[in-house]
Every structure is written in C-alpha cells, then in structure tokens.
C-alpha cells in the first residue's frame, strides 16, 4: 500500500536522442487488453447531503475515506461529519466546487480514460496487474491530495484546480505548478511503480536513492508513452533546459563532493528532497537534482542495454551496476 500526502514529481530531461544500437524491446500493443477502470464521484454524493447526520451516514458508507483520505483532517474523527457539513454550508466553497468542475472538465475523459490506457500498458508488462478503483472527492482541502493503494485510488480534486482556481493548496510556491489536472495521472503511475521497483534494502547510499527514482520515472515513460516529459517529473521546461545544459558541472560537483556513496540522511536530503533550488551547487540548479541525475543515468543505461526490458530494469537492485553500464559522466546525448 502506498500513501501520498504531497505529490513528489520532479522533472524529466529534454528530448532524448537514440544511439545506433538496435532496440530489441517489443512495442506494447494494448489493443486487445481487457481492462476497465471503475470510478465513482463521491463528492457528488457528499454535496447532496442535507444534514450532519447524512454526512455521517455518507462517511459510514465509505469507511476508506475516514481511514485513509481524511487521515490528516484538521479535526478528530468524531467531529469530521460536523466539520464537513459546515464546509458544505459555505457559499464560497460551493462556488469553488462549481468552478473546479469547469476547470477539471469531464473526469472520464481527462483522468479515467488516461488512467485506463496507462493501466493497460502496466498489464501488458505485468499480466497479473489489476486496476484499482478510482474515487473522486472534493472536501475543501480537508482530505489529502491523493491516496493510492493496490485496490483503491482516491483523488482530491480540490488540489488540482490549477492557477485559475479560487483556492490553491497550502504548499510552497515551487510546488504549486504541478498541482494541476495534467499531473494527476503521471503522479499516480509513478507511485504505482513502487510496487515493481526492486531496491536493495541494504544499500543506503545516495546513488541507490537516485537510481530508485530514476527507475520510477523510466517506468512512467514506458506506461505513458508520448506524455510530455515535464509532466513526468515536474520541472518547468526552462529548468529542464538549464539542468540538461549544466549537467557536466552538476556531475562534477557530485564527484568532487563524494556524494554518490553518501549515507548520511541529512546530507542526502539536500539533494533528494524538493527545494526551490540546490543551494550547494547554485541558484540555477533546481531542487531534488539527485533525482534528475538518477533518471539521466537510468535512461542512458537503457540506451546502452537495449536488450533490457522495462520489467528487467525494475528487477535490478544493483545501483552501481546501472551507473557503470550507463557510461554516464555528465555528458549530454550524442547527436546522430
């Protein structure tokens, strides 16, 4: 089971060029894959409640909401029904809900159909995969942005109204750009990748963390082919270009500072966690830069080892092997 309070998506690199080595990976043909995503608009049911008692009945009917989605609600569980009913009486909130419906658009087309296509790709590579049920909620930020498990996904749509919404989630400015509807599905697929992403529990190095994230982003790229790369990791296009063009300096800093095999948690956090920028390297280097570098390494590994499938990649626990066989040393892609 995977639970997520804030979406951790950073950015992908610019367009990758391909080397001359033949690519023996099969193209995923999902046309015959039988998979359906069941979705339910629980927010509509909540907004139809006319009393606190009806809200409580609603919560009783959907216990997963209280157990998971409202796990960090601003009130204790016994007072949740009253709190939600008071929100429902707020006219500004109802106006926000109407606006949100317009900004999100048709949920089936924008979210469910896109999830279905991605899930079909997962099932192509992992036949035992079953699609989780999807539930939509709007609760005035009383719940979480996303809850993800093997069998259930709850999407708090109020978080994803984008820059034109009346209200935005209470997060840092540098995190706000990815709280838009376009980021919902890529973020879900990234976290589902954790189910398949094998990582050595004994390797506590920064390199292991980097490769772990990199494999996750590569997974999304395979399960959502054609998705704009900025949506997969969330850097702006400008940051993608700057990072790609300055990667030799970034890599040189990692090597000179002996960061790859760093195990100190506080030291690793400076390069793995989100920040406005990576102070230690420079203000033009975005935060979580180690994740970007990790994906760069993984991508080059896949280019150099075209016989390795995405399933086989996800099984590789040895981060040092991926680095070594990638041949990465801060260089940009070769121009064919």
C-alpha positions in Angstrom: 0.0 0.0 0.0 1.3 3.5 -0.9 0.0 6.7 0.7 0.9 10.1 -0.6 0.4 13.4 1.1 2.1 15.6 -1.4 3.0 14.6 -4.9 6.7 14.1 -5.4 7.2 14.7 -9.0 10.2 16.4 -10.4 11.3 16.9 -13.9 12.5 15.0 -16.9 15.2 15.9 -19.2 14.9 17.3 -22.6 14.2 15.1 -25.6 16.4 12.1 -25.7 18.2 11.0 -28.8 18.8 7.4 -29.6 22.1 5.7 -30.2 22.8 3.3 -33.1 22.4 0.2 -31.1 19.3 -1.8 -32.2 16.4 -1.8 -29.8 15.1 -5.3 -29.3 12.3 -4.2 -26.9 8.8 -5.1 -28.1 6.4 -2.2 -28.6 3.5 -2.6 -26.3 0.3 -3.5 -28.2 -2.5 -2.8 -25.7 -5.4 -3.0 -28.3 -6.5 -6.5 -27.1 -6.0 -5.9 -23.4 -9.3 -6.2 -21.5 -9.2 -3.8 -18.6 -11.8 -1.4 -17.2 -11.3 1.3 -14.5 -14.3 1.7 -12.2 -14.7 5.2 -10.9 -17.1 6.9 -8.6 -17.8 10.6 -7.9 -18.1 10.6 -4.1 -18.0 14.3 -4.0 -21.4 14.5 -5.7 -22.8 12.2 -3.0 -21.3 14.3 -0.3 -22.7 17.5 -1.7 -26.1 16.0 -1.8 -26.1 15.6 2.0 -28.7 17.9 3.7 -27.6 17.4 7.4 -24.8 16.4 9.6 -26.5 13.1 10.1 -26.5 12.5 6.3 -22.8 13.4 6.1 -22.1 10.8 8.9 -24.1 8.2 7.0 -22.0 9.0 3.9 -18.8 8.5 5.9 -20.1 5.3 7.4 -21.0 4.1 3.9 -17.4 4.8 2.6 -15.1 3.9 5.6 -12.0 4.2 3.4 -12.5 7.9 3.3 -12.2 8.3 7.1 -9.5 5.7 7.3 -7.2 6.9 4.5 -8.3 10.1 2.7 -9.2 12.1 5.8 -6.3 10.6 7.9 -4.8 14.1 8.3 -8.1 16.1 8.6 -7.9 19.2 10.8 -10.4 17.7 13.3 -10.6 14.4 15.2 -12.7 11.6 13.5 -15.7 12.0 15.8 -16.1 15.6 14.7 -15.4 15.1 11.0 -19.1 14.9 9.9 -19.9 18.2 11.5 -16.8 19.8 10.1 -17.6 18.7 6.6 -21.2 19.7 6.9 -20.1 23.2 7.9 -17.9 23.4 4.8 -20.9 22.4 2.7 -22.9 25.4 4.0 -20.2 27.8 2.9 -21.3 29.5 -0.3 -17.8 30.4 -1.4 -16.9 26.7 -1.2 -19.8 25.8 -3.3 -18.8 28.4 -5.8 -15.3 26.9 -5.8 -16.8 23.5 -6.4 -18.7 24.7 -9.4 -15.6 26.4 -10.8 -13.5 23.3 -10.1 -15.9 21.2 -12.1 -15.4 23.5 -15.0 -11.6 23.6 -14.7 -11.2 19.9 -14.4 -13.6 19.1 -17.2 -15.1 15.7 -17.9 -13.4 13.4 -15.4 -13.9 10.3 -17.6 -12.1 11.9 -20.5 -9.4 13.8 -18.6 -8.5 11.3 -15.9 -10.2 7.9 -16.1 -9.5 7.3 -19.8 -5.9 8.3 -19.4 -5.5 6.1 -16.3 -7.1 3.2 -18.2 -4.6 3.5 -21.1 -1.7 3.6 -18.6 -3.1 0.6 -16.7 -3.4 -1.3 -19.9 0.3 -0.7 -20.5 1.1 -2.0 -17.0 -1.0 -5.1 -17.6 0.9 -5.7 -20.9 4.2 -5.9 -18.9 2.7 -7.3 -15.7 -0.3 -9.6 -16.7 -1.3 -10.1 -13.0 -1.9 -6.4 -12.5 -5.5 -5.5 -11.6 -6.7 -1.9 -11.9 -7.6 -0.1 -8.7 -11.0 1.5 -8.2 -10.9 5.3 -8.6 -12.9 7.6 -6.3 -13.1 11.4 -6.7 -13.6 13.8 -3.7 -13.8 17.5 -3.1 -13.6 18.5 0.6 -12.2 22.0 0.8 -8.7 20.5 1.4 -9.9 18.6 4.5 -8.6 15.4 2.9 -5.3 14.6 1.2 -4.4 15.2 -2.4 -4.0 11.5 -3.3 -4.4 8.2 -1.7 -3.0 5.2 -3.6 -3.1 1.5 -2.8 -3.2 -1.7 -4.8 -7.0 -1.7 -4.9 -8.1 2.0 -4.4 -7.1 5.4 -5.6 -8.8 8.5 -4.0 -8.2 11.8 -5.9 -8.8 15.0 -4.0 -9.7 17.2 -7.0 -9.7 20.4 -5.0 -5.9 20.3 -5.0 -5.7 20.2 -8.8 -7.7 23.2 -10.0 -4.5 24.9 -11.2 -3.5 28.6 -11.2 -7.0 29.9 -12.2 -8.8 28.3 -9.2 -10.3 30.4 -6.5 -8.3 28.4 -3.9 -5.0 26.6 -4.1 -3.5 24.0 -1.7 -1.3 25.3 1.1 2.1 24.3 -0.3 5.3 26.2 -1.3 5.2 28.2 -4.5 7.7 25.9 -6.2 5.4 23.0 -5.6 2.2 24.7 -6.9 2.9 24.3 -10.6 2.4 20.5 -10.5 -1.0 20.8 -8.6 -2.8 20.8 -11.9 -5.0 18.2 -13.6 -2.3 17.3 -16.1 -0.1 15.9 -13.3 -2.7 13.6 -11.7 -2.2 10.5 -13.9 1.6 10.7 -14.2 1.9 11.0 -10.4 -0.3 8.0 -9.8 1.7 5.8 -12.2 5.0 7.0 -10.6 3.8 5.8 -7.2 2.4 2.6 -8.6 5.9 1.9 -9.9 7.0 1.4 -6.3 5.2 -1.9 -6.5 7.6 -3.2 -9.1 10.7 -1.2 -8.4 13.2 -3.5 -6.6 15.7 -1.7 -4.4 18.4 -3.3 -2.3 17.4 -2.7 1.4 21.0 -2.8 2.4 22.1 0.0 0.1 21.6 3.3 1.9 23.7 5.4 -0.4 22.5 8.5 -2.3 23.2 6.6 -5.5 20.7 3.9 -4.6 18.1 6.6 -3.9 18.9 8.3 -7.2 18.6 5.1 -9.3 15.4 4.2 -7.4 13.8 7.5 -8.5 15.2 7.1 -12.0 13.7 3.7 -12.5 10.4 5.0 -11.3 10.4 7.8 -13.9 11.5 5.4 -16.6 8.6 3.2 -15.7 6.2 6.2 -16.2 7.8 6.9 -19.6 7.0 3.3 -20.7 3.5 3.2 -19.3 2.5 6.6 -20.6 4.3 6.8 -23.9 4.1 10.3 -25.5 3.4 12.1 -22.3 5.2 15.5 -22.1 8.3 14.9 -20.1 7.7 17.9 -17.9 4.6 16.2 -16.6 6.5 13.1 -15.5 8.9 14.9 -13.2 7.6 18.4 -12.9 10.5 20.8 -13.6 9.5 23.7 -15.8 10.6 23.5 -19.4 13.1 26.3 -18.6 14.6 24.3 -15.7 14.8 21.2 -17.9 16.9 23.0 -20.4 19.1 24.7 -17.9 19.7 21.4 -16.0 20.4 19.4 -19.1 22.9 22.0 -20.3 24.7 22.3 -17.0 24.7 18.6 -16.2 28.5 18.3 -16.6 29.0 20.9 -13.8 26.4 19.2 -11.7 28.0 15.8 -12.1 31.4 17.3 -11.4 30.1 18.6 -8.1 28.7 15.2 -7.2 32.0 13.5 -7.9 34.2 16.2 -6.2 32.0 16.1 -3.1 31.9 12.3 -3.0 28.1 12.3 -2.9 27.3 9.1 -4.7 28.1 6.9 -1.8 27.0 9.3 0.9 24.8 7.6 3.6 24.2 10.5 6.0 20.5 11.1 5.8 20.7 14.9 6.4 23.3 15.2 3.7 21.3 13.1 1.2 18.1 15.2 1.8 19.8 18.3 0.5 19.9 16.7 -3.0 16.9 14.3 -3.0 14.2 16.4 -1.4 12.3 19.2 -3.0 13.7 22.8 -2.6 13.4 26.0 -4.6 17.0 25.4 -5.8 20.0 23.4 -4.7 22.0 25.9 -2.7 25.1 23.9 -2.5 25.6 23.8 -6.3 24.0 27.1 -7.3 20.7 29.0 -7.5 20.2 28.0 -11.1 20.1 24.3 -10.2 16.6 23.2 -9.1 15.9 21.2 -6.0 15.8 17.4 -5.9 18.6 17.4 -8.5 19.8 14.0 -7.5 16.5 12.5 -8.7 17.0 14.1 -12.1 20.6 12.8 -12.3 19.4 9.4 -11.3 16.9 9.3 -14.1 19.5 10.5 -16.6 21.7 7.6 -15.5 18.9 5.1 -15.9 17.9 6.5 -19.3 21.4 6.1 -20.6 21.6 2.6 -19.1 18.6 1.7 -21.2 20.1 3.1 -24.3 23.3 1.2 -23.8 21.5 -2.0 -23.0 18.7 -2.3 -25.5 18.0 -5.9 -24.8 16.9 -5.0 -21.2 13.2 -4.6 -20.9 11.4 -2.3 -18.5 10.4 -5.3 -16.4 14.0 -6.4 -16.2 15.2 -2.9 -15.4 12.8 -2.7 -12.5 14.2 -6.0 -11.1 17.8 -4.7 -11.0 18.7 -3.9 -7.4 22.3 -3.1 -8.0 22.5 0.7 -8.4 26.3 0.7 -9.0 25.8 -1.7 -12.0 23.3 0.6 -13.6 25.7 3.6 -13.2 28.6 1.6 -14.5 26.8 0.2 -17.5 25.2 3.6 -18.4 28.6 5.1 -19.1 27.3 8.4 -17.6 29.8 11.0 -16.7 27.8 14.2 -17.1 27.8 14.1 -20.9 24.8 15.2 -23.0 23.2 12.9 -25.5 25.0 12.1 -28.7 23.7 13.9 -31.8 23.1 11.4 -34.5 
